[in-house]
Amino acid sequence: MKISKIVVDRDLCIGAAPCVTVAPGVFQLDEENKAYVVDPKAADDETILLAAQACPVQAIILYDEEGKQIYP
């Protein structure tokens, strides 16, 4: 699996921030306490997947190189 795109659904995000804890170089919280992608290359794919899986509301959507959704 190769992650090529990371999307944070800001309507779903509740600012719990486990993504920031797992992959702080990739995710941060903005002034609205919503996650956003800082640098998609700051962590390996396994860490990014773990960060997405840690989200309690599945607000992080991952896509492969072909544009297919691979998580959730």
mmCIF file as Biopython writes it, N, C-alpha, C and O atoms, coordinates in Angstrom:
data_model
#
loop_
_atom_site.group_PDB
_atom_site.id
_atom_site.type_symbol
_atom_site.label_atom_id
_atom_site.label_alt_id
_atom_site.label_comp_id
_atom_site.label_asym_id
_atom_site.label_entity_id
_atom_site.label_seq_id
_atom_site.pdbx_PDB_ins_code
_atom_site.Cartn_x
_atom_site.Cartn_y
_atom_site.Cartn_z
_atom_site.occupancy
_atom_site.B_iso_or_equiv
_atom_site.auth_seq_id
_atom_site.auth_asym_id
_atom_site.pdbx_PDB_model_num
ATOM 1   N N  . MET A ? 1  ? 0.845   -1.190 0.000  1.0 0.0 1  A 1 
ATOM 2   C CA . MET A ? 1  ? 0.000   0.000  0.000  1.0 0.0 1  A 1 
ATOM 3   C C  . MET A ? 1  ? 0.883   1.244  0.000  1.0 0.0 1  A 1 
ATOM 4   O O  . MET A ? 1  ? 1.802   1.374  0.809  1.0 0.0 1  A 1 
ATOM 5   N N  . LYS A ? 2  ? 0.590   2.133  -0.904 1.0 0.0 2  A 1 
ATOM 6   C CA . LYS A ? 2  ? 1.308   3.411  -0.982 1.0 0.0 2  A 1 
ATOM 7   C C  . LYS A ? 2  ? 0.294   4.540  -0.893 1.0 0.0 2  A 1 
ATOM 8   O O  . LYS A ? 2  ? -0.579  4.672  -1.750 1.0 0.0 2  A 1 
ATOM 9   N N  . ILE A ? 3  ? 0.417   5.355  0.152  1.0 0.0 3  A 1 
ATOM 10  C CA . ILE A ? 3  ? -0.501  6.471  0.334  1.0 0.0 3  A 1 
ATOM 11  C C  . ILE A ? 3  ? -0.017  7.637  -0.519 1.0 0.0 3  A 1 
ATOM 12  O O  . ILE A ? 3  ? 1.135   8.057  -0.420 1.0 0.0 3  A 1 
ATOM 13  N N  . SER A ? 4  ? -0.912  8.153  -1.358 1.0 0.0 4  A 1 
ATOM 14  C CA . SER A ? 4  ? -0.513  9.293  -2.181 1.0 0.0 4  A 1 
ATOM 15  C C  . SER A ? 4  ? -1.298  10.555 -1.844 1.0 0.0 4  A 1 
ATOM 16  O O  . SER A ? 4  ? -0.901  11.655 -2.226 1.0 0.0 4  A 1 
ATOM 17  N N  . LYS A ? 5  ? -2.412  10.399 -1.130 1.0 0.0 5  A 1 
ATOM 18  C CA . LYS A ? 5  ? -3.223  11.572 -0.796 1.0 0.0 5  A 1 
ATOM 19  C C  . LYS A ? 5  ? -3.861  11.375 0.575  1.0 0.0 5  A 1 
ATOM 20  O O  . LYS A ? 5  ? -4.362  10.296 0.893  1.0 0.0 5  A 1 
ATOM 21  N N  . ILE A ? 6  ? -3.835  12.436 1.381  1.0 0.0 6  A 1 
ATOM 22  C CA . ILE A ? 6  ? -4.442  12.436 2.709  1.0 0.0 6  A 1 
ATOM 23  C C  . ILE A ? 6  ? -5.464  13.562 2.746  1.0 0.0 6  A 1 
ATOM 24  O O  . ILE A ? 6  ? -5.149  14.710 2.435  1.0 0.0 6  A 1 
ATOM 25  N N  . VAL A ? 7  ? -6.698  13.221 3.132  1.0 0.0 7  A 1 
ATOM 26  C CA . VAL A ? 7  ? -7.754  14.228 3.230  1.0 0.0 7  A 1 
ATOM 27  C C  . VAL A ? 7  ? -8.311  14.201 4.650  1.0 0.0 7  A 1 
ATOM 28  O O  . VAL A ? 7  ? -8.607  13.133 5.186  1.0 0.0 7  A 1 
ATOM 29  N N  . VAL A ? 8  ? -8.451  15.372 5.253  1.0 0.0 8  A 1 
ATOM 30  C CA . VAL A ? 8  ? -9.110  15.478 6.553  1.0 0.0 8  A 1 
ATOM 31  C C  . VAL A ? 8  ? -10.497 16.059 6.316  1.0 0.0 8  A 1 
ATOM 32  O O  . VAL A ? 8  ? -10.634 17.169 5.801  1.0 0.0 8  A 1 
ATOM 33  N N  . ASP A ? 9  ? -11.525 15.305 6.695  1.0 0.0 9  A 1 
ATOM 34  C CA . ASP A ? 9  ? -12.906 15.790 6.588  1.0 0.0 9  A 1 
ATOM 35  C C  . ASP A ? 9  ? -13.165 16.708 7.774  1.0 0.0 9  A 1 
ATOM 36  O O  . ASP A ? 9  ? -13.413 16.249 8.889  1.0 0.0 9  A 1 
ATOM 37  N N  . ARG A ? 10 ? -13.107 17.998 7.521  1.0 0.0 10 A 1 
ATOM 38  C CA . ARG A ? 10 ? -13.229 18.982 8.599  1.0 0.0 10 A 1 
ATOM 39  C C  . ARG A ? 10 ? -14.611 18.988 9.241  1.0 0.0 10 A 1 
ATOM 40  O O  . ARG A ? 10 ? -14.756 19.417 10.385 1.0 0.0 10 A 1 
ATOM 41  N N  . ASP A ? 11 ? -15.631 18.517 8.517  1.0 0.0 11 A 1 
ATOM 42  C CA . ASP A ? 11 ? -16.964 18.428 9.115  1.0 0.0 11 A 1 
ATOM 43  C C  . ASP A ? 11 ? -17.023 17.314 10.149 1.0 0.0 11 A 1 
ATOM 44  O O  . ASP A ? 11 ? -17.764 17.406 11.128 1.0 0.0 11 A 1 
ATOM 45  N N  . LEU A ? 12 ? -16.240 16.261 9.932  1.0 0.0 12 A 1 
ATOM 46  C CA . LEU A ? 12 ? -16.215 15.135 10.869 1.0 0.0 12 A 1 
ATOM 47  C C  . LEU A ? 12 ? -15.255 15.362 12.035 1.0 0.0 12 A 1 
ATOM 48  O O  . LEU A ? 12 ? -15.511 14.904 13.149 1.0 0.0 12 A 1 
ATOM 49  N N  . CYS A ? 13 ? -14.167 16.059 11.787 1.0 0.0 13 A 1 
ATOM 50  C CA . CYS A ? 13 ? -13.109 16.231 12.792 1.0 0.0 13 A 1 
ATOM 51  C C  . CYS A ? 13 ? -13.663 16.891 14.056 1.0 0.0 13 A 1 
ATOM 52  O O  . CYS A ? 13 ? -14.360 17.904 13.995 1.0 0.0 13 A 1 
ATOM 53  N N  . ILE A ? 14 ? -13.332 16.287 15.208 1.0 0.0 14 A 1 
ATOM 54  C CA . ILE A ? 14 ? -13.775 16.831 16.498 1.0 0.0 14 A 1 
ATOM 55  C C  . ILE A ? 14 ? -12.600 17.375 17.321 1.0 0.0 14 A 1 
ATOM 56  O O  . ILE A ? 14 ? -12.782 17.787 18.467 1.0 0.0 14 A 1 
ATOM 57  N N  . GLY A ? 15 ? -11.402 17.376 16.737 1.0 0.0 15 A 1 
ATOM 58  C CA . GLY A ? 15 ? -10.248 17.949 17.425 1.0 0.0 15 A 1 
ATOM 59  C C  . GLY A ? 15 ? -9.701  17.100 18.549 1.0 0.0 15 A 1 
ATOM 60  O O  . GLY A ? 15 ? -9.035  17.622 19.443 1.0 0.0 15 A 1 
ATOM 61  N N  . ALA A ? 16 ? -9.965  15.793 18.528 1.0 0.0 16 A 1 
ATOM 62  C CA . ALA A ? 16 ? -9.449  14.908 19.575 1.0 0.0 16 A 1 
ATOM 63  C C  . ALA A ? 16 ? -7.925  14.800 19.504 1.0 0.0 16 A 1 
ATOM 64  O O  . ALA A ? 16 ? -7.264  14.599 20.524 1.0 0.0 16 A 1 
ATOM 65  N N  . ALA A ? 17 ? -7.380  14.931 18.317 1.0 0.0 17 A 1 
ATOM 66  C CA . ALA A ? 17 ? -5.937  15.044 18.048 1.0 0.0 17 A 1 
ATOM 67  C C  . ALA A ? 17 ? -5.082  13.793 18.225 1.0 0.0 17 A 1 
ATOM 68  O O  . ALA A ? 17 ? -3.874  13.934 18.414 1.0 0.0 17 A 1 
ATOM 69  N N  . PRO A ? 18 ? -5.631  12.579 18.176 1.0 0.0 18 A 1 
ATOM 70  C CA . PRO A ? 18 ? -4.720  11.430 18.213 1.0 0.0 18 A 1 
ATOM 71  C C  . PRO A ? 18 ? -3.834  11.377 16.968 1.0 0.0 18 A 1 
ATOM 72  O O  . PRO A ? 18 ? -2.734  10.826 17.012 1.0 0.0 18 A 1 
ATOM 73  N N  . CYS A ? 19 ? -4.310  11.948 15.860 1.0 0.0 19 A 1 
ATOM 74  C CA . CYS A ? 19 ? -3.496  11.993 14.636 1.0 0.0 19 A 1 
ATOM 75  C C  . CYS A ? 19 ? -2.238  12.822 14.870 1.0 0.0 19 A 1 
ATOM 76  O O  . CYS A ? 19 ? -1.161  12.476 14.384 1.0 0.0 19 A 1 
ATOM 77  N N  . VAL A ? 20 ? -2.377  13.916 15.614 1.0 0.0 20 A 1 
ATOM 78  C CA . VAL A ? 20 ? -1.240  14.780 15.924 1.0 0.0 20 A 1 
ATOM 79  C C  . VAL A ? 20 ? -0.272  14.045 16.851 1.0 0.0 20 A 1 
ATOM 80  O O  . VAL A ? 20 ? 0.944   14.177 16.714 1.0 0.0 20 A 1 
ATOM 81  N N  . THR A ? 21 ? -0.809  13.279 17.787 1.0 0.0 21 A 1 
ATOM 82  C CA . THR A ? 21 ? 0.027   12.515 18.715 1.0 0.0 21 A 1 
ATOM 83  C C  . THR A ? 21 ? 0.822   11.446 17.976 1.0 0.0 21 A 1 
ATOM 84  O O  . THR A ? 21 ? 2.010   11.264 18.240 1.0 0.0 21 A 1 
ATOM 85  N N  . VAL A ? 22 ? 0.177   10.739 17.053 1.0 0.0 22 A 1 
ATOM 86  C CA . VAL A ? 22 ? 0.827   9.644  16.322 1.0 0.0 22 A 1 
ATOM 87  C C  . VAL A ? 22 ? 1.770   10.168 15.246 1.0 0.0 22 A 1 
ATOM 88  O O  . VAL A ? 22 ? 2.867   9.638  15.075 1.0 0.0 22 A 1 
ATOM 89  N N  . ALA A ? 23 ? 1.358   11.200 14.520 1.0 0.0 23 A 1 
ATOM 90  C CA . ALA A ? 23 ? 2.163   11.727 13.408 1.0 0.0 23 A 1 
ATOM 91  C C  . ALA A ? 23 ? 2.199   13.252 13.444 1.0 0.0 23 A 1 
ATOM 92  O O  . ALA A ? 23 ? 1.590   13.903 12.595 1.0 0.0 23 A 1 
ATOM 93  N N  . PRO A ? 24 ? 2.912   13.833 14.426 1.0 0.0 24 A 1 
ATOM 94  C CA . PRO A ? 24 ? 2.906   15.290 14.600 1.0 0.0 24 A 1 
ATOM 95  C C  . PRO A ? 24 ? 3.494   16.061 13.422 1.0 0.0 24 A 1 
ATOM 96  O O  . PRO A ? 24 ? 3.147   17.225 13.221 1.0 0.0 24 A 1 
ATOM 97  N N  . GLY A ? 25 ? 4.363   15.448 12.651 1.0 0.0 25 A 1 
ATOM 98  C CA . GLY A ? 25 ? 4.922   16.132 11.500 1.0 0.0 25 A 1 
ATOM 99  C C  . GLY A ? 25 ? 3.955   16.212 10.332 1.0 0.0 25 A 1 
ATOM 100 O O  . GLY A ? 25 ? 4.083   17.061 9.450  1.0 0.0 25 A 1 
ATOM 101 N N  . VAL A ? 26 ? 2.975   15.298 10.346 1.0 0.0 26 A 1 
ATOM 102 C CA . VAL A ? 26 ? 2.005   15.219 9.256  1.0 0.0 26 A 1 
ATOM 103 C C  . VAL A ? 26 ? 0.765   16.044 9.574  1.0 0.0 26 A 1 
ATOM 104 O O  . VAL A ? 26 ? 0.257   16.765 8.715  1.0 0.0 26 A 1 
ATOM 105 N N  . PHE A ? 27 ? 0.275   15.938 10.815 1.0 0.0 27 A 1 
ATOM 106 C CA . PHE A ? 27 ? -0.976  16.587 11.216 1.0 0.0 27 A 1 
ATOM 107 C C  . PHE A ? 27 ? -0.744  17.616 12.315 1.0 0.0 27 A 1 
ATOM 108 O O  . PHE A ? 27 ? 0.115   17.443 13.179 1.0 0.0 27 A 1 
ATOM 109 N N  . GLN A ? 28 ? -1.524  18.684 12.264 1.0 0.0 28 A 1 
ATOM 110 C CA . GLN A ? 28 ? -1.578  19.676 13.334 1.0 0.0 28 A 1 
ATOM 111 C C  . GLN A ? 28 ? -3.023  20.138 13.458 1.0 0.0 28 A 1 
ATOM 112 O O  . GLN A ? 28 ? -3.843  19.876 12.578 1.0 0.0 28 A 1 
ATOM 113 N N  . LEU A ? 29 ? -3.334  20.831 14.562 1.0 0.0 29 A 1 
ATOM 114 C CA . LEU A ? 29 ? -4.664  21.418 14.729 1.0 0.0 29 A 1 
ATOM 115 C C  . LEU A ? 29 ? -4.589  22.900 14.405 1.0 0.0 29 A 1 
ATOM 116 O O  . LEU A ? 29 ? -3.618  23.573 14.751 1.0 0.0 29 A 1 
ATOM 117 N N  . ASP A ? 30 ? -5.623  23.407 13.738 1.0 0.0 30 A 1 
ATOM 118 C CA . ASP A ? 30 ? -5.673  24.834 13.411 1.0 0.0 30 A 1 
ATOM 119 C C  . ASP A ? 30 ? -6.407  25.607 14.502 1.0 0.0 30 A 1 
ATOM 120 O O  . ASP A ? 30 ? -6.730  25.056 15.554 1.0 0.0 30 A 1 
ATOM 121 N N  . GLU A ? 31 ? -6.666  26.888 14.243 1.0 0.0 31 A 1 
ATOM 122 C CA . GLU A ? 31 ? -7.310  27.741 15.244 1.0 0.0 31 A 1 
ATOM 123 C C  . GLU A ? 31 ? -8.737  27.306 15.561 1.0 0.0 31 A 1 
ATOM 124 O O  . GLU A ? 31 ? -9.281  27.695 16.595 1.0 0.0 31 A 1 
ATOM 125 N N  . GLU A ? 32 ? -9.353  26.508 14.693 1.0 0.0 32 A 1 
ATOM 126 C CA . GLU A ? 32 ? -10.698 25.973 14.959 1.0 0.0 32 A 1 
ATOM 127 C C  . GLU A ? 32 ? -10.645 24.616 15.661 1.0 0.0 32 A 1 
ATOM 128 O O  . GLU A ? 32 ? -11.670 23.962 15.850 1.0 0.0 32 A 1 
ATOM 129 N N  . ASN A ? 33 ? -9.433  24.203 16.043 1.0 0.0 33 A 1 
ATOM 130 C CA . ASN A ? 33 ? -9.216  22.912 16.681 1.0 0.0 33 A 1 
ATOM 131 C C  . ASN A ? 33 ? -9.581  21.752 15.751 1.0 0.0 33 A 1 
ATOM 132 O O  . ASN A ? 33 ? -10.085 20.718 16.190 1.0 0.0 33 A 1 
ATOM 133 N N  . LYS A ? 34 ? -9.317  21.947 14.469 1.0 0.0 34 A 1 
ATOM 134 C CA . LYS A ? 34 ? -9.548  20.911 13.466 1.0 0.0 34 A 1 
ATOM 135 C C  . LYS A ? 34 ? -8.194  20.493 12.905 1.0 0.0 34 A 1 
ATOM 136 O O  . LYS A ? 34 ? -7.293  21.315 12.737 1.0 0.0 34 A 1 
ATOM 137 N N  . ALA A ? 35 ? -8.071  19.196 12.617 1.0 0.0 35 A 1 
ATOM 138 C CA . ALA A ? 35 ? -6.813  18.692 12.063 1.0 0.0 35 A 1 
ATOM 139 C C  . ALA A ? 35 ? -6.651  19.124 10.614 1.0 0.0 35 A 1 
ATOM 140 O O  . ALA A ? 35 ? -7.625  19.278 9.876  1.0 0.0 35 A 1 
ATOM 141 N N  . TYR A ? 36 ? -5.410  19.312 10.232 1.0 0.0 36 A 1 
ATOM 142 C CA . TYR A ? 36 ? -5.078  19.563 8.832  1.0 0.0 36 A 1 
ATOM 143 C C  . TYR A ? 36 ? -3.720  18.922 8.548  1.0 0.0 36 A 1 
ATOM 144 O O  . TYR A ? 36 ? -2.963  18.605 9.465  1.0 0.0 36 A 1 
ATOM 145 N N  . VAL A ? 37 ? -3.431  18.738 7.265  1.0 0.0 37 A 1 
ATOM 146 C CA . VAL A ? 37 ? -2.179  18.105 6.855  1.0 0.0 37 A 1 
ATOM 147 C C  . VAL A ? 37 ? -1.109  19.181 6.703  1.0 0.0 37 A 1 
ATOM 148 O O  . VAL A ? 37 ? -1.267  20.135 5.940  1.0 0.0 37 A 1 
ATOM 149 N N  . VAL A ? 38 ? -0.014  19.005 7.447  1.0 0.0 38 A 1 
ATOM 150 C CA . VAL A ? 38 ? 1.110   19.928 7.385  1.0 0.0 38 A 1 
ATOM 151 C C  . VAL A ? 38 ? 2.090   19.465 6.307  1.0 0.0 38 A 1 
ATOM 152 O O  . VAL A ? 38 ? 2.444   20.223 5.404  1.0 0.0 38 A 1 
ATOM 153 N N  . ASP A ? 39 ? 2.520   18.205 6.418  1.0 0.0 39 A 1 
ATOM 154 C CA . ASP A ? 39 ? 3.509   17.652 5.487  1.0 0.0 39 A 1 
ATOM 155 C C  . ASP A ? 39 ? 3.245   16.156 5.314  1.0 0.0 39 A 1 
ATOM 156 O O  . ASP A ? 39 ? 3.595   15.366 6.191  1.0 0.0 39 A 1 
ATOM 157 N N  . PRO A ? 40 ? 2.636   15.758 4.201  1.0 0.0 40 A 1 
ATOM 158 C CA . PRO A ? 40 ? 2.314   14.337 4.003  1.0 0.0 40 A 1 
ATOM 159 C C  . PRO A ? 40 ? 3.538   13.442 3.886  1.0 0.0 40 A 1 
ATOM 160 O O  . PRO A ? 40 ? 3.421   12.218 3.947  1.0 0.0 40 A 1 
ATOM 161 N N  . LYS A ? 41 ? 4.711   14.042 3.719  1.0 0.0 41 A 1 
ATOM 162 C CA . LYS A ? 41 ? 5.941   13.245 3.586  1.0 0.0 41 A 1 
ATOM 163 C C  . LYS A ? 41 ? 6.717   13.155 4.910  1.0 0.0 41 A 1 
ATOM 164 O O  . LYS A ? 41 ? 7.809   12.589 4.953  1.0 0.0 41 A 1 
ATOM 165 N N  . ALA A ? 42 ? 6.150   13.716 5.988  1.0 0.0 42 A 1 
ATOM 166 C CA . ALA A ? 42 ? 6.867   13.779 7.264  1.0 0.0 42 A 1 
ATOM 167 C C  . ALA A ? 42 ? 6.856   12.464 8.034  1.0 0.0 42 A 1 
ATOM 168 O O  . ALA A ? 42 ? 7.519   12.347 9.064  1.0 0.0 42 A 1 
ATOM 169 N N  . ALA A ? 43 ? 6.112   11.473 7.546  1.0 0.0 43 A 1 
ATOM 170 C CA . ALA A ? 43 ? 6.072   10.163 8.212  1.0 0.0 43 A 1 
ATOM 171 C C  . ALA A ? 43 ? 5.899   9.092  7.144  1.0 0.0 43 A 1 
ATOM 172 O O  . ALA A ? 43 ? 5.494   9.377  6.017  1.0 0.0 43 A 1 
ATOM 173 N N  . ASP A ? 44 ? 6.213   7.849  7.521  1.0 0.0 44 A 1 
ATOM 174 C CA . ASP A ? 44 ? 6.030   6.761  6.561  1.0 0.0 44 A 1 
ATOM 175 C C  . ASP A ? 44 ? 4.554   6.366  6.487  1.0 0.0 44 A 1 
ATOM 176 O O  . ASP A ? 44 ? 3.747   6.766  7.326  1.0 0.0 44 A 1 
ATOM 177 N N  . ASP A ? 45 ? 4.224   5.584  5.481  1.0 0.0 45 A 1 
ATOM 178 C CA . ASP A ? 45 ? 2.825   5.213  5.246  1.0 0.0 45 A 1 
ATOM 179 C C  . ASP A ? 45 ? 2.211   4.474  6.432  1.0 0.0 45 A 1 
ATOM 180 O O  . ASP A ? 45 ? 1.037   4.669  6.749  1.0 0.0 45 A 1 
ATOM 181 N N  . GLU A ? 46 ? 2.997   3.632  7.080  1.0 0.0 46 A 1 
ATOM 182 C CA . GLU A ? 46 ? 2.481   2.872  8.223  1.0 0.0 46 A 1 
ATOM 183 C C  . GLU A ? 46 ? 2.067   3.812  9.359  1.0 0.0 46 A 1 
ATOM 184 O O  . GLU A ? 46 ? 1.021   3.618  9.978  1.0 0.0 46 A 1 
ATOM 185 N N  . THR A ? 47 ? 2.884   4.821  9.629  1.0 0.0 47 A 1 
ATOM 186 C CA . THR A ? 47 ? 2.578   5.787  10.683 1.0 0.0 47 A 1 
ATOM 187 C C  . THR A ? 47 ? 1.342   6.607  10.327 1.0 0.0 47 A 1 
ATOM 188 O O  . THR A ? 47 ? 0.500   6.877  11.182 1.0 0.0 47 A 1 
ATOM 189 N N  . ILE A ? 48 ? 1.241   7.001  9.057  1.0 0.0 48 A 1 
ATOM 190 C CA . ILE A ? 48 ? 0.077   7.771  8.622  1.0 0.0 48 A 1 
ATOM 191 C C  . ILE A ? 48 ? -1.200  6.929  8.756  1.0 0.0 48 A 1 
ATOM 192 O O  . ILE A ? 48 ? -2.238  7.434  9.184  1.0 0.0 48 A 1 
ATOM 193 N N  . LEU A ? 49 ? -1.118  5.654  8.390  1.0 0.0 49 A 1 
ATOM 194 C CA . LEU A ? 49 ? -2.270  4.765  8.546  1.0 0.0 49 A 1 
ATOM 195 C C  . LEU A ? 49 ? -2.643  4.626  10.019 1.0 0.0 49 A 1 
ATOM 196 O O  . LEU A ? 49 ? -3.826  4.656  10.358 1.0 0.0 49 A 1 
ATOM 197 N N  . LEU A ? 50 ? -1.660  4.476  10.891 1.0 0.0 50 A 1 
ATOM 198 C CA . LEU A ? 50 ? -1.933  4.381  12.336 1.0 0.0 50 A 1 
ATOM 199 C C  . LEU A ? 50 ? -2.605  5.660  12.841 1.0 0.0 50 A 1 
ATOM 200 O O  . LEU A ? 50 ? -3.520  5.597  13.663 1.0 0.0 50 A 1 
ATOM 201 N N  . ALA A ? 51 ? -2.159  6.807  12.357 1.0 0.0 51 A 1 
ATOM 202 C CA . ALA A ? 51 ? -2.762  8.086  12.749 1.0 0.0 51 A 1 
ATOM 203 C C  . ALA A ? 51 ? -4.216  8.144  12.299 1.0 0.0 51 A 1 
ATOM 204 O O  . ALA A ? 51 ? -5.087  8.577  13.054 1.0 0.0 51 A 1 
ATOM 205 N N  . ALA A ? 52 ? -4.478  7.708  11.065 1.0 0.0 52 A 1 
ATOM 206 C CA . ALA A ? 52 ? -5.846  7.706  10.547 1.0 0.0 52 A 1 
ATOM 207 C C  . ALA A ? 52 ? -6.720  6.749  11.351 1.0 0.0 52 A 1 
ATOM 208 O O  . ALA A ? 52 ? -7.867  7.067  11.665 1.0 0.0 52 A 1 
ATOM 209 N N  . GLN A ? 53 ? -6.182  5.585  11.683 1.0 0.0 53 A 1 
ATOM 210 C CA . GLN A ? 53 ? -6.941  4.593  12.454 1.0 0.0 53 A 1 
ATOM 211 C C  . GLN A ? 53 ? -7.206  5.064  13.879 1.0 0.0 53 A 1 
ATOM 212 O O  . GLN A ? 53 ? -8.173  4.633  14.507 1.0 0.0 53 A 1 
ATOM 213 N N  . ALA A ? 54 ? -6.354  5.946  14.391 1.0 0.0 54 A 1 
ATOM 214 C CA . ALA A ? 54 ? -6.520  6.460  15.754 1.0 0.0 54 A 1 
ATOM 215 C C  . ALA A ? 54 ? -7.643  7.476  15.851 1.0 0.0 54 A 1 
ATOM 216 O O  . ALA A ? 54 ? -8.128  7.754  16.948 1.0 0.0 54 A 1 
ATOM 217 N N  . CYS A ? 55 ? -8.067  8.035  14.724 1.0 0.0 55 A 1 
ATOM 218 C CA . CYS A ? 55 ? -9.126  9.045  14.728 1.0 0.0 55 A 1 
ATOM 219 C C  . CYS A ? 55 ? -10.441 8.423  15.196 1.0 0.0 55 A 1 
ATOM 220 O O  . CYS A ? 55 ? -10.909 7.450  14.606 1.0 0.0 55 A 1 
ATOM 221 N N  . PRO A ? 56 ? -11.042 8.980  16.257 1.0 0.0 56 A 1 
ATOM 222 C CA . PRO A ? 56 ? -12.273 8.385  16.790 1.0 0.0 56 A 1 
ATOM 223 C C  . PRO A ? 56 ? -13.496 8.538  15.878 1.0 0.0 56 A 1 
ATOM 224 O O  . PRO A ? 56 ? -14.488 7.828  16.044 1.0 0.0 56 A 1 
ATOM 225 N N  . VAL A ? 57 ? -13.424 9.463  14.920 1.0 0.0 57 A 1 
ATOM 226 C CA . VAL A ? 57 ? -14.575 9.676  14.032 1.0 0.0 57 A 1 
ATOM 227 C C  . VAL A ? 57 ? -14.244 9.385  12.566 1.0 0.0 57 A 1 
ATOM 228 O O  . VAL A ? 57 ? -15.021 9.721  11.671 1.0 0.0 57 A 1 
ATOM 229 N N  . GLN A ? 58 ? -13.097 8.762  12.326 1.0 0.0 58 A 1 
ATOM 230 C CA . GLN A ? 58 ? -12.648 8.397  10.969 1.0 0.0 58 A 1 
ATOM 231 C C  . GLN A ? 58 ? -12.703 9.588  10.007 1.0 0.0 58 A 1 
ATOM 232 O O  . GLN A ? 58 ? -13.226 9.484  8.897  1.0 0.0 58 A 1 
ATOM 233 N N  . ALA A ? 59 ? -12.158 10.709 10.454 1.0 0.0 59 A 1 
ATOM 234 C CA . ALA A ? 59 ? -12.169 11.921 9.637  1.0 0.0 59 A 1 
ATOM 235 C C  . ALA A ? 59 ? -10.984 11.998 8.677  1.0 0.0 59 A 1 
ATOM 236 O O  . ALA A ? 59 ? -10.908 12.917 7.861  1.0 0.0 59 A 1 
ATOM 237 N N  . ILE A ? 60 ? -10.063 11.043 8.767  1.0 0.0 60 A 1 
ATOM 238 C CA . ILE A ? 60 ? -8.892  11.045 7.885  1.0 0.0 60 A 1 
ATOM 239 C C  . ILE A ? 60 ? -9.087  9.983  6.816  1.0 0.0 60 A 1 
ATOM 240 O O  . ILE A ? 60 ? -9.236  8.798  7.113  1.0 0.0 60 A 1 
ATOM 241 N N  . ILE A ? 61 ? -9.082  10.428 5.569  1.0 0.0 61 A 1 
ATOM 242 C CA . ILE A ? 61 ? -9.312  9.530  4.440  1.0 0.0 61 A 1 
ATOM 243 C C  . ILE A ? 61 ? -8.014  9.427  3.653  1.0 0.0 61 A 1 
ATOM 244 O O  . ILE A ? 61 ? -7.398  10.434 3.303  1.0 0.0 61 A 1 
ATOM 245 N N  . LEU A ? 62 ? -7.610  8.192  3.383  1.0 0.0 62 A 1 
ATOM 246 C CA . LEU A ? 62 ? -6.358  7.940  2.674  1.0 0.0 62 A 1 
ATOM 247 C C  . LEU A ? 62 ? -6.636  7.347  1.300  1.0 0.0 62 A 1 
ATOM 248 O O  . LEU A ? 62 ? -7.534  6.521  1.131  1.0 0.0 62 A 1 
ATOM 249 N N  . TYR A ? 63 ? -5.848  7.783  0.325  1.0 0.0 63 A 1 
ATOM 250 C CA . TYR A ? 63 ? -5.984  7.312  -1.057 1.0 0.0 63 A 1 
ATOM 251 C C  . TYR A ? 63 ? -4.648  6.781  -1.552 1.0 0.0 63 A 1 
ATOM 252 O O  . TYR A ? 63 ? -3.587  7.245  -1.135 1.0 0.0 63 A 1 
ATOM 253 N N  . ASP A ? 64 ? -4.716  5.794  -2.454 1.0 0.0 64 A 1 
ATOM 254 C CA . ASP A ? 64 ? -3.491  5.270  -3.055 1.0 0.0 64 A 1 
ATOM 255 C C  . ASP A ? 64 ? -3.137  6.053  -4.318 1.0 0.0 64 A 1 
ATOM 256 O O  . ASP A ? 64 ? -3.793  7.035  -4.666 1.0 0.0 64 A 1 
ATOM 257 N N  . GLU A ? 65 ? -2.087  5.595  -4.990 1.0 0.0 65 A 1 
ATOM 258 C CA . GLU A ? 65 ? -1.581  6.299  -6.172 1.0 0.0 65 A 1 
ATOM 259 C C  . GLU A ? 65 ? -2.582  6.328  -7.325 1.0 0.0 65 A 1 
ATOM 260 O O  . GLU A ? 65 ? -2.503  7.196  -8.194 1.0 0.0 65 A 1 
ATOM 261 N N  . GLU A ? 66 ? -3.529  5.374  -7.335 1.0 0.0 66 A 1 
ATOM 262 C CA . GLU A ? 66 ? -4.518  5.310  -8.392 1.0 0.0 66 A 1 
ATOM 263 C C  . GLU A ? 66 ? -5.790  6.103  -8.040 1.0 0.0 66 A 1 
ATOM 264 O O  . GLU A ? 66 ? -6.754  6.116  -8.806 1.0 0.0 66 A 1 
ATOM 265 N N  . GLY A ? 67 ? -5.776  6.763  -6.872 1.0 0.0 67 A 1 
ATOM 266 C CA . GLY A ? 67 ? -6.927  7.549  -6.449 1.0 0.0 67 A 1 
ATOM 267 C C  . GLY A ? 67 ? -7.995  6.740  -5.744 1.0 0.0 67 A 1 
ATOM 268 O O  . GLY A ? 67 ? -9.082  7.247  -5.470 1.0 0.0 67 A 1 
ATOM 269 N N  . LYS A ? 68 ? -7.692  5.476  -5.446 1.0 0.0 68 A 1 
ATOM 270 C CA . LYS A ? 68 ? -8.662  4.634  -4.742 1.0 0.0 68 A 1 
ATOM 271 C C  . LYS A ? 68 ? -8.562  4.879  -3.246 1.0 0.0 68 A 1 
ATOM 272 O O  . LYS A ? 68 ? -7.469  4.993  -2.692 1.0 0.0 68 A 1 
ATOM 273 N N  . GLN A ? 69 ? -9.722  4.958  -2.601 1.0 0.0 69 A 1 
ATOM 274 C CA . GLN A ? 69 ? -9.747  5.145  -1.153 1.0 0.0 69 A 1 
ATOM 275 C C  . GLN A ? 69 ? -9.277  3.855  -0.501 1.0 0.0 69 A 1 
ATOM 276 O O  . GLN A ? 69 ? -9.805  2.778  -0.779 1.0 0.0 69 A 1 
ATOM 277 N N  . ILE A ? 70 ? -8.274  3.974  0.373  1.0 0.0 70 A 1 
ATOM 278 C CA . ILE A ? 70 ? -7.739  2.783  1.048  1.0 0.0 70 A 1 
ATOM 279 C C  . ILE A ? 70 ? -8.046  2.787  2.546  1.0 0.0 70 A 1 
ATOM 280 O O  . ILE A ? 70 ? -7.880  1.764  3.211  1.0 0.0 70 A 1 
ATOM 281 N N  . TYR A ? 71 ? -8.486  3.912  3.078  1.0 0.0 71 A 1 
ATOM 282 C CA . TYR A ? 71 ? -8.944  3.985  4.466  1.0 0.0 71 A 1 
ATOM 283 C C  . TYR A ? 71 ? -9.818  5.207  4.626  1.0 0.0 71 A 1 
ATOM 284 O O  . TYR A ? 71 ? -9.516  6.234  4.019  1.0 0.0 71 A 1 
ATOM 285 N N  . PRO A ? 72 ? -10.884 5.160  5.408  1.0 0.0 72 A 1 
ATOM 286 C CA . PRO A ? 72 ? -11.484 3.945  5.993  1.0 0.0 72 A 1 
ATOM 287 C C  . PRO A ? 72 ? -12.214 3.124  4.941  1.0 0.0 72 A 1 
ATOM 288 O O  . PRO A ? 72 ? -12.774 2.074  5.257  1.0 0.0 72 A 1 
#
